[in-house]
Amino acid sequence: MPVGPYTYYSPLIAPEENEMKLVTAIVKPFTLEDVKSGLEQAGVLGMTVSEVQGYGRQKGHTEVYRGAEYSVDFVPKVKVEVVVDEAAVDKVVDVIVEASRTGKIGDGKVWVTSVDSVIRVRTGERGTDAI
């Protein structure tokens, strides 16, 4: 059950005992709407999205401009960041992977990191109350 932006709480664990996690995903730009929709359907109430560039196994690509071919070393991607309670991590990761998978090279990556502290600037709330 969603309690606030980005957060799910298990009824079996007191909110102050829950660990917070940052789920970060790098995906193809055209999959962003599917990722957003899937996360909203899963109860995620907010996320941060950034346009980024990078390369992995794709190694960039070649483009033609005014008849001249040139190499583009970085591929445009979108970074999606969501802070969630530890109990929601698997669900959030599964939603992102399913929504962004095309089966082709360059589909992206998802990783999870621990969050030590969160502070809501407006109210001064800390920890899970701030997410």
N, C-alpha and C positions, 0 to 999 in steps of 0.2 A: 504494500500500500504506500503510495507516495506521500511524504510528509511535507516536503518543501522542494525547492529547486534542486535538481540533480540527485535527490536522496530517496532511498528506500530504507525502511526500518523493519527488522524482523521482530515480531511480537515476543519472541523468546529471549531477546537480548535488549538490555536497557540501552537507550541511545547513547548515554555517556560512555558506555563500554565498547561501542562499535569503533572499528578502525575505519578511517577514511582512505579512499583510493582515488587516484587520478587515472582515468582511462584516456589514453591518447591514441588517435588513429590518423594515419595518413592515407587518404583515399583519392581516387580519380574524381575530378570536379563534377562530372556528370552524374555521379552516384550520390552526391550530397543530399538532394531532396529525398531520396529513398532512405538514406541513413537518418535524416531528421524525422521523417514520418514514422519510421520504425521505432526510434527512441521515444517519440511522443506517444505512440500506441503502447509502449512499455511503461509509460508513466514518468519518463524523464521530463522535467519541467523547464530545463534550460541547458545551454551548452555554449561554448566559445568556439568560433570558427575563424580560421585564418587562411589566407592564400599563401602557399609556400611553393618552393621549387626544390627539386632534388633529383637524384638518380640512384639507381641500384643496378639490378641486372639489365634494366632497359638501356642503360648507357646513353641516354639522350636520344635525339632523333635528327633527321635531316629535313630541312625545309628549303623551298625555292622562293626567292624574292627578286623580282624584276629579271627573271631569267637566270639568275645565279644561284647555285646550290650552296648552302652552308650548313654547318653542323650546330645544333642547339644542344649544349651539354647538360642543361637542366630541364626537367620535365615539370610542367605545372601540376600541382597537387593541392589538396585541401587538407588542413589539419583540424580535426575535431577533438575538443577536450571536454570531458565531463567528470565532475567530482561526484563520487557516489559512496554510499556506505558499502563496506566490504561484502555484505550479504547480497548486494545487487550486481557485483562485478561480473559474474559469469553470464547473467542475463544480458547486461549491456554489451559485453564483448560479443556474444552470440548474435545479437541484433545487428551490430555494426558489420560483422563478418558476412552475415547473410545478405544484408542490403548492399554491400559494396563488391561482392564477389562476381566477377565476369568470367573467371576461368582463364584469363589471359595474363601474361606477364605484366607487372606494373599495377596489379590490383591494390597494393598497399601493404601496410603493416599496422598492427594494433599492439600496444604494450600498456602495462599497468604498473604504476609506481605508488609508493606509500606517501600519504600526506600527513605531515606532523601537526600542522595547525592551519586553521582557517579563521579569518576575522572578517565579519561583515562591517565594512567601513561606516555605513550609515548609523547602525545601532550599537556597534561595539560587541555584538554577540560573537562568541568564540566556539570553536569545535563544531560538532555536528549541528548545533543550533544555527550556525552561520551559513550552512549550505542548503 
